[in-house]
Structure formats: structure tokens, C-alpha cells
Amino acid sequence: MLDSSAPTTVTARAPGRVNLIGEHTDYNGGLCLPVALPDETTVAATPRDDDVVRLTSGAVEGAWEGRLSDLGPGRVNGWAAYAAGVLWVLAADGVPVPGCDLHVESTVPLGAGLSSSAALEAAVAVAVWGLLDRPLHDDTRALLAEVCRRAETEVVGAPTGGLDQAAVLRVPAGGAVLLDFAAGASDPVTPVRFDLPAAGLALTVVDTRVSHTHSDSDEAGYGARRRECEDAARALGVETLSLATPAEVEECAALVVAGDDVLRRRARHVVTENARVTAVVAALDAGDWRTVGALLSASHVSMRDDFEISCPELDLAVATALDAGALGARMTGGGFGGSAVALVPAERVDAVRRAVDAAFAREGFGAPGHLDGTPSAPASLLP
Ligand code: GLA
């Protein structure tokens, strides 16, 4: 017989994401267009009758254990900080977070630019939401995305922009989502049809296995790009770079300092990337997949030359995928390593993967990983 007093475990799942286009635009008040991946993170949550939190993961030995009052910025390290951060932000917002055991399993590769952290955060948030028997709908998904973003920024200390958390919680199943990070955007989240099978196409993701970091202390990396964008916006006299036009960026003399045009190139990437996102949405609407592909490839060139966040492995993956028949390809995510995504005729997926493997071997790079990019479902509670 079932013991009716036994605590009920709820399990939540949240996908990784691949951003189709719109990179480093989120924290610049701009546009992004992600899809959810089939790879996902699950969190099984069991309530306790004390105020202890116990975090375990199938990928890591041991457990993090503490009291609800022990959570908070700078108090938990490593992977556990993402989960603890979500509990702390929820509690700080007045949500009655219970003591609980949380167990994590994941197939999203870590450090691959595919939002393993947002998948973990969202799975924890949805699991706790489930423990409290609260409903998941558009408004609460928006609220939880913001909780997860704050957990990553305030507790983990990674100054990310919100794309990842919004993607994994708000993407429509099987589609893409247009995210508009402009302050006061009238339509911040718009579902976008992305019917690859109808067009005989597929998305394939190459994990270069060159790992990246997003921490603020990464002077040459993500944090440095954020600061350069803030400097460029200041030089242009705008609140965020997305409020500048391409012509203003080209004409603003203050973007060139002592003959160095680095700020102009950073700003150019952001304003042209926003325009490419809009153009991709229009091309999807028109069923013009060739144009979608060309825009993805143009985005890669912009990230390589103007934003300077690519690396030889990413450039090789993109060039090889295009040679092997992809309609378009680009690095995806924060950059400095991580993954590339290619839009490929479905029957060419294997050929593209084999070509990338051969090219990496030829260059003496470590073997890459390949992931299926089939647009999948947003975070949810498992029945
Ligand atoms: C990382 C960050 C996001 C976004 C992307 C780049 O994934 O977490 O907020 O800035 O990089 O588009």
C-alpha cells in the first residue's frame, strides 16, 4: 500500500537552447531568436519537514547541504550556486520556499554555449513551483525567467543578459521565440513558426569542446564585451546600443579613440545583428530559407570580425558546414568557444558532421561533439 504521508517528489525538466541569431544583443536592449534543444536537465524535488536544502547531481560526487538561511550571494560555489541562487531569489521575493532535496540529471553539455546553466536554473524554479502547486502560464513563466536571470547575475556572479533564461522558459514547443529586450517593449516575447521538416531542413549543432566562461572577472571575454558596449553607448549618447542606427554608428567620431575603432566595431555588430534578426523573422514568414541561411552566415562574420568572439575551431566548423552544403552557419551563445549551429538540408546532416570531424582532425583540433537541434519544448513539470 502507498504511504500517504510520504513526501511527494515532483520532477521538472528544462531544455538547453540554441540561439539562431541575435547574439550579445540582449544586454544591449536588442533582439534574439532562440529555439529549445532536445537535450535537457531534470530536477527531482522532494520536500522536507525541516529547513535544510540538499543538492545532488548525477554528474558530481557528494552533496551540497545547508539551511535555507545559508543561501545567498557568495555563500555557495560551483554548480550548486545556480540551484541555490534560484531558491534564494524566490525566497527574497516572498515565495515560501520549503526545505527540500533536489537531485539534478542533465544531458546538456557544460560550457558549450547551450545554456546548461539556464536549464539547471529553470528546472529548479519549475520544480519548486510544482512543490508549491503554483500554475505555469505566460505570466509565471516570465516571472521565473527573471528569477533565474537574477540568480545567475546576483548569486553566481555571471553578468548574463536574460536571453538564456527567457529562451528555456518561454519558447513555444517546436518553434522559435523572438525576444525583444528593449525597455518597455510592447511585445517582448513573440512565438515564431520555425517549421524545419516542412522545408526538408534540420538544425545541427557542433560543440567545439573549447570551453568558455561568462564570469565578470573574465577580462578578455564576456564581461569585457559588456563594458565595451556600455562605453560605445555612452559615446553615442544612447541608453542602450540598440537605440542607435547603423548610420549613427558609422558617423560617430567618438567611437574611434586614438585611431582605434574597436568601439565602433562592437557597436556595429549590435546594430547590424538586430537588423539581421528582424530580417530572419521576415524571411521565415516568407518561407525564404536561403535568405535565412545567408543571414546566419553574415551574423558569424560580424561576430568574428567586429565583435571578435569567435575562435579557430568555431570558424572551421562554420566554414566546413557551409562547404558541405549548409544553407547557413554561425557560432551561437556567448562565444570564445562553445558551439556553432548550422541550417542544413535534412539529408545532408550526416555529411556535414563527417566533414566537420574530418576538418577538425586535419587541423589537429580535438574531436567535436554533435547535437540534434530539433526545436523542442520549454521547461515544464513532468507528469
Ligand atoms: C550568453 C549569455 C546571454 C547572451 C549570450 C550572447 O549566453 O548568457 O545572456 O548575452 O551569451 O548572445
Residues whose N, C-alpha, C, O or C-beta is under 5 A from the ligand:
A	BS01	GLA	G22 E23 H24 T25 D26 T160 G161 G162 L163 D164 G333 G334
